[in-house]
Every structure is written in structure tokens, then in C-alpha cells.
Amino acid sequence: MTRLIWGFAGILLFGIGAGATVVFGGLYDVGATSPHWRLTYRVLETARLHSIRHHAEGITAPVDLETQARLVGGASHFSTHCASCHSAPGVDAEISQKGCTSG
């Protein structure tokens, strides 16, 4: 039984060490110009979906979303703060080359 525990502890420590080597060694390319590994993409996509579902609980959309003032305000905000990274019709943007600093 003791050998089993030590074996499990060794495997766990090896996994932590390997993960730390990948993360702190910069071995995994997180650049926007290369796709994630299939497993990495699936894990990130699952985490994204569940995070949105969790954090959106109880949020209700404003009733005036389709008013002229909201549409103009939203379009103006997107144009100023978002389009340079996320692009828009008529906007030539590549986040991998420009970087996003709009926040």
C-alpha cells in the first residue's frame, strides 16, 4: 500500500514538474497566429462556455437595446475600443501584428 501511495505521489510530482516546465519554459505557443492543440481548444472552449453560463445567471438585458441612442452609443464604443482588435466591416485589423491595447 505504501508503494502505491509513493508511486502516485511520484507521478503527481512528475506531472506538476512537466506542467511547470511547459508553462514557465514558454514551450506552448499562445500566439494568435498558431492554433491550439485540439485537446487544449476543447478544454478552453468548455471552460469559456461554462464560465459565461455561470457569470450570466441573473443578468437581464436592458429593455431599450433597440433604441436609436443605444445603437449609436454601442456602435461608437465598438468603433473606438473594439474594432482595432476584433475588426469590423471595412476595417483591416490583425491582432497578432498590431496587438490590442484598448482594454
DSSP file (Angstrom, degrees, kcal/mol; ACC not computed):
  #  RESIDUE AA STRUCTURE BP1 BP2  ACC     N-H-->O    O-->H-N    N-H-->O    O-->H-N    TCO  KAPPA ALPHA  PHI   PSI    X-CA   Y-CA   Z-CA
    1    1 A M     >        0   0    0      0, 0.0     4,-2.0     0, 0.0     5,-0.1   0.000 360.0 360.0 360.0 -40.4    0.0    0.0    0.0
    2    2 A T  H  >  +     0   0    0      1,-0.2     4,-2.6     2,-0.2     5,-0.2   0.883 360.0  53.2 -63.9 -38.9    2.9    2.4    0.9
    3    3 A R  H  > S+     0   0    0      1,-0.2     4,-2.6     2,-0.2    -1,-0.2   0.880 107.1  52.6 -63.7 -37.4    4.5    1.7   -2.5
    4    4 A L  H  > S+     0   0    0      2,-0.2     4,-2.6     1,-0.2    -1,-0.2   0.914 110.2  47.1 -64.0 -43.7    1.2    2.6   -4.2
    5    5 A I  H  X S+     0   0    0     -4,-2.0     4,-2.6     2,-0.2    -2,-0.2   0.931 114.3  46.5 -64.3 -46.0    1.0    5.9   -2.4
    6    6 A W  H  X S+     0   0    0     -4,-2.6     4,-2.4     2,-0.2    -2,-0.2   0.885 112.2  51.5 -64.7 -37.8    4.6    6.8   -3.1
    7    7 A G  H  X S+     0   0    0     -4,-2.6     4,-2.3    -5,-0.2    -2,-0.2   0.927 111.5  46.7 -63.1 -44.9    4.1    5.8   -6.8
    8    8 A F  H  X S+     0   0    0     -4,-2.6     4,-2.5     1,-0.2    -2,-0.2   0.909 112.2  50.5 -63.4 -42.2    1.0    8.0   -7.0
    9    9 A A  H  X S+     0   0    0     -4,-2.6     4,-2.6     1,-0.2    -2,-0.2   0.889 110.3  50.6 -62.9 -39.6    2.9   10.9   -5.3
   10   10 A G  H  X S+     0   0    0     -4,-2.4     4,-2.4     2,-0.2    -2,-0.2   0.914 111.1  47.3 -64.7 -43.3    5.8   10.4   -7.8
   11   11 A I  H  X S+     0   0    0     -4,-2.3     4,-2.4     2,-0.2    -2,-0.2   0.909 112.8  50.0 -64.1 -42.0    3.5   10.5  -10.8
   12   12 A L  H  X S+     0   0    0     -4,-2.5     4,-2.4     2,-0.2    -2,-0.2   0.931 111.9  46.9 -62.2 -46.9    1.8   13.6   -9.4
   13   13 A L  H  X S+     0   0    0     -4,-2.6     4,-2.5     1,-0.2    -1,-0.2   0.882 111.4  51.8 -63.5 -38.8    5.1   15.4   -8.8
   14   14 A F  H  X S+     0   0    0     -4,-2.4     4,-2.8     2,-0.2    -1,-0.2   0.928 110.1  49.0 -62.7 -44.6    6.3   14.5  -12.3
   15   15 A G  H  X S+     0   0    0     -4,-2.4     4,-2.6     2,-0.2    -2,-0.2   0.902 112.0  48.3 -61.6 -42.8    3.1   15.9  -13.8
   16   16 A I  H  X S+     0   0    0     -4,-2.4     4,-2.6     2,-0.2    -1,-0.2   0.918 113.4  48.1 -64.0 -42.9    3.4   19.1  -11.8
   17   17 A G  H  X S+     0   0    0     -4,-2.5     4,-2.2     2,-0.2    -2,-0.2   0.908 112.2  48.3 -63.9 -42.6    7.0   19.4  -12.9
   18   18 A A  H  X S+     0   0    0     -4,-2.8     4,-2.2     2,-0.2    -2,-0.2   0.921 112.9  48.5 -64.6 -43.4    6.2   18.7  -16.5
   19   19 A G  H  X S+     0   0    0     -4,-2.6     4,-2.7     1,-0.2     5,-0.2   0.912 111.5  49.5 -62.4 -42.9    3.4   21.3  -16.5
   20   20 A A  H  X S+     0   0    0     -4,-2.6     4,-2.8     1,-0.2     5,-0.5   0.879 109.3  52.7 -64.4 -37.4    5.6   23.9  -14.8
   21   21 A T  H  X S+     0   0    0     -4,-2.2     4,-1.5     2,-0.2     6,-0.4   0.917 111.8  45.4 -63.4 -43.4    8.3   23.2  -17.5
   22   22 A V  H  <>S+     0   0    0     -4,-2.2     5,-1.5     2,-0.2     6,-0.9   0.932 120.0  40.0 -65.3 -46.3    5.8   23.8  -20.3
   23   23 A V  H ><5S+     0   0    0     -4,-2.7     3,-0.8     1,-0.2    -2,-0.2   0.969 124.7  33.7 -70.1 -54.7    4.3   26.9  -18.7
   24   24 A F  H 3<5S+     0   0    0     -4,-2.8    -3,-0.2     1,-0.2    -1,-0.2   0.701 115.9  57.0 -79.4 -19.1    7.4   28.6  -17.3
   25   25 A G  T 3<5S-     0   0    0     -4,-1.5    -1,-0.2    -5,-0.5    -2,-0.2   0.525 104.6-127.5 -86.2  -5.6    9.7   27.4  -20.2
   26   26 A G  T < 5 +     0   0    0     -3,-0.8    -3,-0.2    -4,-0.4    -4,-0.1   0.792  62.6 141.5  67.0  27.3    7.4   29.1  -22.8
   27   27 A L      < +     0   0    0     -5,-1.5     2,-0.6    -6,-0.4    -4,-0.1   0.739  50.5  73.1 -76.4 -22.6    7.2   25.8  -24.7
   28   28 A Y  S    S-     0   0    0     -6,-0.9     2,-0.7    -5,-0.1     8,-0.0  -0.836  83.1-133.0 -97.1 123.5    3.5   26.2  -25.6
   29   29 A D        +     0   0    0     -2,-0.6    -2,-0.1     1,-0.2     5,-0.0  -0.641  27.9 174.2 -78.1 113.4    2.9   28.8  -28.3
   30   30 A V        +     0   0    0     -2,-0.7    -1,-0.2    -4,-0.1     6,-0.1   0.260  34.7 130.8-101.2   9.8    0.0   31.0  -27.1
   31   31 A G    >   -     0   0    0      1,-0.1     3,-1.0     4,-0.1    65,-0.1  -0.236  66.8-124.8 -64.2 152.9    0.3   33.4  -30.1
   32   32 A A  T 3  S+     0   0    0      1,-0.2    -1,-0.1    63,-0.1    64,-0.1   0.603 104.9  67.1 -73.1 -11.6   -2.7   34.3  -32.1
   33   33 A T  T 3  S+     0   0    0     63,-0.1    -1,-0.2     2,-0.1    -2,-0.0   0.583  96.4  56.2 -88.9  -9.4   -1.1   33.2  -35.3
   34   34 A S  S <  S-     0   0    0     -3,-1.0    -1,-0.1    -5,-0.0     2,-0.0  -0.973  84.5-120.0-124.8 139.7   -1.0   29.5  -34.4
   35   35 A P        -     0   0    0      0, 0.0    -6,-0.1     0, 0.0    -4,-0.1  -0.330  30.2-108.1 -73.5 155.9   -3.9   27.3  -33.5
   36   36 A H        -     0   0    0      1,-0.1     2,-0.1     2,-0.1    -6,-0.1  -0.342  42.1 -90.4 -71.8 160.8   -4.2   25.5  -30.1
   37   37 A W     >  -     0   0    0      1,-0.1     4,-2.8    -2,-0.1     5,-0.2  -0.415  43.4-109.7 -63.2 152.5   -3.8   21.7  -29.9
   38   38 A R  H  > S+     0   0    0      1,-0.2     4,-2.3     2,-0.2     5,-0.2   0.898 119.0  47.0 -56.1 -45.0   -7.2   20.1  -30.3
   39   39 A L  H  > S+     0   0    0      2,-0.2     4,-2.3     1,-0.2    -1,-0.2   0.913 112.5  50.0 -65.0 -42.4   -7.4   19.0  -26.6
   40   40 A T  H  > S+     0   0    0      1,-0.2     4,-2.7     2,-0.2     5,-0.2   0.919 110.5  50.2 -61.2 -44.2   -6.3   22.5  -25.4
   41   41 A Y  H  X S+     0   0    0     -4,-2.8     4,-2.9     1,-0.2     5,-0.2   0.924 110.7  49.1 -60.5 -44.7   -9.0   24.1  -27.6
   42   42 A R  H  X S+     0   0    0     -4,-2.3     4,-2.3    -5,-0.2    -1,-0.2   0.899 112.5  47.5 -64.2 -40.7  -11.7   21.8  -26.3
   43   43 A V  H  X S+     0   0    0     -4,-2.3     4,-2.5     2,-0.2    -2,-0.2   0.941 115.2  45.2 -65.4 -46.9  -10.7   22.4  -22.6
   44   44 A L  H  X S+     0   0    0     -4,-2.7     4,-2.5     2,-0.2    -2,-0.2   0.902 113.9  49.3 -64.2 -41.0  -10.6   26.2  -23.2
   45   45 A E  H  X S+     0   0    0     -4,-2.9     4,-2.5    -5,-0.2    -1,-0.2   0.902 111.9  48.4 -66.1 -40.7  -13.9   26.2  -25.1
   46   46 A T  H  X S+     0   0    0     -4,-2.3     4,-2.3    -5,-0.2     5,-0.2   0.926 112.8  48.0 -63.6 -44.6  -15.6   24.1  -22.4
   47   47 A A  H  X S+     0   0    0     -4,-2.5     4,-2.3     1,-0.2    -2,-0.2   0.899 111.7  51.2 -62.2 -40.4  -14.3   26.5  -19.7
   48   48 A R  H  X S+     0   0    0     -4,-2.5     4,-2.5     2,-0.2     5,-0.2   0.938 111.2  46.6 -62.5 -48.1  -15.4   29.5  -21.7
   49   49 A L  H  X S+     0   0    0     -4,-2.5     4,-2.3     1,-0.2    -2,-0.2   0.919 115.4  45.0 -62.2 -45.0  -19.0   28.2  -22.2
   50   50 A H  H  X S+     0   0    0     -4,-2.3     4,-2.4     2,-0.2    -1,-0.2   0.866 112.2  52.5 -68.9 -35.5  -19.4   27.2  -18.5
   51   51 A S  H  X S+     0   0    0     -4,-2.3     4,-2.9    -5,-0.2     5,-0.2   0.931 110.6  47.2 -64.6 -45.4  -17.9   30.5  -17.3
   52   52 A I  H  X S+     0   0    0     -4,-2.5     4,-1.8     1,-0.2    -2,-0.2   0.941 113.1  48.7 -60.8 -47.0  -20.3   32.5  -19.4
   53   53 A R  H  < S+     0   0    0     -4,-2.3     4,-0.4    -5,-0.2    -1,-0.2   0.912 115.0  45.4 -59.5 -43.0  -23.3   30.4  -18.3
   54   54 A H  H >< S+     0   0    0     -4,-2.4     3,-0.8     1,-0.2    -2,-0.2   0.931 117.4  41.5 -67.2 -46.9  -22.2   30.8  -14.6
   55   55 A H  H 3< S+     0   0    0     -4,-2.9    -1,-0.2     1,-0.2    -2,-0.2   0.647 109.8  58.7 -80.3 -14.3  -21.5   34.5  -14.7
   56   56 A A  T >< S+     0   0    0     -4,-1.8     3,-2.0    -5,-0.2    -1,-0.2   0.517  75.4 120.8 -91.4  -4.9  -24.5   35.4  -16.8
   57   57 A E  T <  S+     0   0    0     -3,-0.8     3,-0.1    -4,-0.4    -3,-0.0  -0.368  82.3  11.3 -60.2 131.9  -27.0   34.0  -14.3
   58   58 A G  T 3  S+     0   0    0      1,-0.3     2,-0.5    -2,-0.1    -1,-0.3   0.391  94.0 128.3  83.6  -4.5  -29.4   36.6  -13.1
   59   59 A I    <   -     0   0    0     -3,-2.0     2,-0.4     0, 0.0    -1,-0.3  -0.726  38.8-167.1 -86.1 129.9  -28.4   39.1  -15.8
   60   60 A T        -     0   0    0     -2,-0.5     3,-0.1    -3,-0.1    -3,-0.0  -0.946  23.2-115.3-116.7 140.4  -31.3   40.6  -17.7
   61   61 A A        -     0   0    0     -2,-0.4     4,-0.0     1,-0.1     0, 0.0  -0.423  38.0-100.2 -70.5 143.4  -30.9   42.6  -20.9
   62   62 A P    >   -     0   0    0      0, 0.0     3,-0.8     0, 0.0    -1,-0.1  -0.312  25.3-130.2 -60.0 148.0  -31.9   46.2  -20.8
   63   63 A V  T 3  S+     0   0    0      1,-0.2     3,-0.3     2,-0.1    -2,-0.1   0.675 101.1  59.7 -76.0 -16.8  -35.3   46.8  -22.4
   64   64 A D  T >   +     0   0    0      1,-0.2     3,-1.6     2,-0.1     6,-0.3   0.005  62.8 121.8-103.3  29.5  -34.1   49.7  -24.6
   65   65 A L  T <  S+     0   0    0     -3,-0.8    -1,-0.2     1,-0.3    -2,-0.1   0.778  75.1  50.3 -63.2 -26.2  -31.4   47.8  -26.6
   66   66 A E  T 3  S+     0   0    0     -3,-0.3    -1,-0.3     4,-0.1     2,-0.1   0.288  83.3 116.1 -98.8  11.7  -33.0   48.6  -29.9
   67   67 A T  S <> S-     0   0    0     -3,-1.6     4,-2.4     1,-0.1     5,-0.2  -0.448  76.5-116.3 -77.1 156.1  -33.4   52.3  -29.4
   68   68 A Q  H  > S+     0   0    0      1,-0.2     4,-2.6     2,-0.2     5,-0.3   0.889 114.3  53.6 -58.2 -42.4  -31.5   54.7  -31.6
   69   69 A A  H  > S+     0   0    0      1,-0.2     4,-2.4     2,-0.2    -1,-0.2   0.912 110.5  46.0 -62.8 -43.2  -29.5   56.1  -28.7
   70   70 A R  H  > S+     0   0    0     -6,-0.3     4,-2.9     2,-0.2     5,-0.2   0.920 113.5  49.3 -65.7 -43.5  -28.3   52.6  -27.6
   71   71 A L  H  X S+     0   0    0     -4,-2.4     4,-2.4     2,-0.2     5,-0.2   0.925 114.6  43.7 -62.8 -45.6  -27.4   51.6  -31.2
   72   72 A V  H  X S+     0   0    0     -4,-2.6     4,-2.4    -5,-0.2    -1,-0.2   0.918 115.6  48.7 -66.0 -43.5  -25.4   54.7  -31.9
   73   73 A G  H  X S+     0   0    0     -4,-2.4     4,-2.4    -5,-0.3    -2,-0.2   0.907 113.4  46.7 -63.1 -42.2  -23.7   54.5  -28.5
   74   74 A G  H  X S+     0   0    0     -4,-2.9     4,-2.6     2,-0.2    -2,-0.2   0.910 112.8  48.6 -66.8 -42.8  -22.8   50.9  -28.9
   75   75 A A  H  X S+     0   0    0     -4,-2.4     4,-2.5    -5,-0.2    -2,-0.2   0.895 112.6  49.2 -64.1 -39.9  -21.5   51.3  -32.4
   76   76 A S  H  X S+     0   0    0     -4,-2.4     4,-2.2     2,-0.2    -2,-0.2   0.923 111.9  48.0 -65.1 -44.6  -19.4   54.3  -31.3
   77   77 A H  H  X S+     0   0    0     -4,-2.4     4,-3.0     2,-0.2     5,-0.4   0.931 113.1  47.8 -62.1 -45.7  -18.0   52.4  -28.4
   78   78 A F  H  X>S+     0   0    0     -4,-2.6     5,-2.6     1,-0.2     4,-2.4   0.923 111.6  50.7 -61.5 -44.6  -17.2   49.3  -30.6
   79   79 A S  H  <5S+     0   0    0     -4,-2.5     5,-0.2    -5,-0.2    -1,-0.2   0.896 118.2  38.2 -59.7 -41.8  -15.6   51.6  -33.2
   80   80 A T  H  <5S+     0   0    0     -4,-2.2    -2,-0.2    -5,-0.2    -1,-0.2   0.896 132.7  19.3 -77.6 -42.2  -13.4   53.3  -30.6
   81   81 A H  H  <5S+     0   0    0     -4,-3.0    -3,-0.2    -5,-0.2    -2,-0.2   0.609 130.7  26.6-109.7 -14.4  -12.5   50.4  -28.3
   82   82 A C  T >X5S+     0   0    0     -4,-2.4     4,-2.8    -5,-0.4     3,-1.6   0.763  96.8  72.6-122.1 -38.4  -13.0   47.1  -30.1
   83   83 A A  H 3><S+     0   0    0     -5,-2.6     4,-1.7     1,-0.3    -4,-0.1   0.775  88.3  66.3 -61.2 -29.9  -12.7   47.3  -33.9
   84   84 A S  H 34 S+     0   0    0     -5,-0.2    -1,-0.3     1,-0.2    10,-0.1   0.803 119.3  22.0 -64.3 -26.7   -8.9   47.7  -33.9
   85   85 A C  H <4 S+     0   0    0     -3,-1.6    10,-0.4     2,-0.1    -2,-0.2   0.791 133.1  37.1-104.0 -41.0   -8.5   44.2  -32.5
   86   86 A H  H  < S-     0   0    0     -4,-2.8    -3,-0.2     1,-0.1    -2,-0.2   0.498 101.4-138.8 -94.8  -4.6  -11.8   42.4  -33.4
   87   87 A S     <  -     0   0    0     -4,-1.7    -1,-0.1    -5,-0.4    -2,-0.1   0.184  16.3-151.8  67.3 171.2  -12.2   44.0  -36.8
   88   88 A A  B >   -A   91   0A   0      3,-0.5     3,-2.6    -5,-0.1     5,-0.1  -0.946  43.6 -53.2-164.7 167.8  -15.4   45.3  -38.3
   89   89 A P  T 3  S+     0   0    0      0, 0.0     3,-0.1     0, 0.0    -2,-0.0  -0.339 129.2   9.7 -55.3 126.2  -16.7   45.8  -41.8
   90   90 A G  T 3  S+     0   0    0      1,-0.2     2,-0.5    -2,-0.1    -3,-0.0   0.481 102.9 116.0  83.6   2.5  -14.2   47.9  -43.7
   91   91 A V  B <   -A   88   0A   0     -3,-2.6     2,-0.9     2,-0.1    -3,-0.5  -0.923  52.9-154.7-109.9 123.7  -11.5   47.6  -41.0
   92   92 A D        +     0   0    0     -2,-0.5     2,-0.4    -5,-0.1    -5,-0.1  -0.831  33.6 156.1 -96.2 102.1   -8.3   45.7  -41.8
   93   93 A A        -     0   0    0     -2,-0.9     2,-0.5    -5,-0.1    -8,-0.1  -0.991  26.7-177.6-134.7 134.8   -7.0   44.5  -38.4
   94   94 A E    >>  -     0   0    0     -2,-0.4     4,-2.5   -10,-0.1     3,-1.4  -0.938  11.5-162.0-128.8 108.9   -4.8   41.7  -37.4
   95   95 A I  H 3> S+     0   0    0     -2,-0.5     4,-1.8   -10,-0.4    -1,-0.1   0.821  88.7  63.3 -60.5 -32.0   -4.4   41.4  -33.6
   96   96 A S  H 34 S+     0   0    0      1,-0.2    -1,-0.3     2,-0.2   -63,-0.1   0.772 114.2  32.6 -66.4 -23.6   -1.2   39.3  -34.0
   97   97 A Q  H <4 S+     0   0    0     -3,-1.4    -2,-0.2     2,-0.1    -1,-0.2   0.820 129.7  31.8 -98.9 -38.2    0.6   42.2  -35.7
   98   98 A K  H  < S-     0   0    0     -4,-2.5    -3,-0.2   -14,-0.1    -2,-0.2   0.836  93.6-143.6 -89.2 -35.9   -1.0   45.3  -34.0
   99   99 A G     <  -     0   0    0     -4,-1.8     2,-0.6    -5,-0.4    -3,-0.1   0.125  20.3 -95.8  79.7 154.2   -1.7   44.0  -30.5
  100  100 A C        +     0   0    0      1,-0.1    -1,-0.1    -5,-0.1   -18,-0.0  -0.932  49.8 153.6-112.8 120.9   -4.7   45.0  -28.6
  101  101 A T        +     0   0    0     -2,-0.6    -1,-0.1     1,-0.0    -2,-0.0   0.293  49.0  95.5-123.8   6.2   -4.4   47.9  -26.1
  102  102 A S              0   0    0    -21,-0.1   -20,-0.1     1,-0.1    -1,-0.0   0.840 360.0 360.0 -71.8 -32.3   -7.9   49.2  -26.0
  103  103 A G              0   0    0    -21,-0.1    -1,-0.1   -22,-0.0   -21,-0.1   0.510 360.0 360.0  66.2 360.0   -9.0   47.2  -22.9
